[in-house]
Amino acid sequence: MKNLTLYYSATCPFCQKVLRFCDANGITLDMRSTSDPTAREELIRVGGKSQVPCLFIDGEPLYESNDIIGYLKDEFKV
């Protein structure tokens, strides 16, 4: 299994879309809220921008809610 970390904002509708998908399909990820300054700084340092949602897959960023959901569907066979 790959190392997956999802950066999100509680107020972002695209993040909520990804979170609802994970909840509906029983997918548990390492989650980091960008309301935590440390997580936000890490997102920018590693990913190069503050855009959320962002799924890090073995350290590589994947942006866009539909792309993240598509990846999770394939990875978790849902």
RAURZI-V798765 format. One record per pair of residues at least 24 apart in sequence whose C-alpha atoms are under 6 Angstrom apart, sorted by the first residue. I is the first residue (numbers start at 1). GAP is how many residues later the second one is. D is the distance in whole Angstrom. If there is no record, write none. Layout:
I;GAP;D
I;GAP;D
This chain:
3;54;6
3;55;5
4;52;6
4;53;5
5;25;5
5;26;6
5;50;6
5;51;5
6;25;5
6;48;6
6;49;4
7;25;5
7;26;6
7;46;6
7;47;5
8;25;5
8;26;6
8;44;5
8;45;5
9;24;6
9;25;6
14;51;6
15;38;5
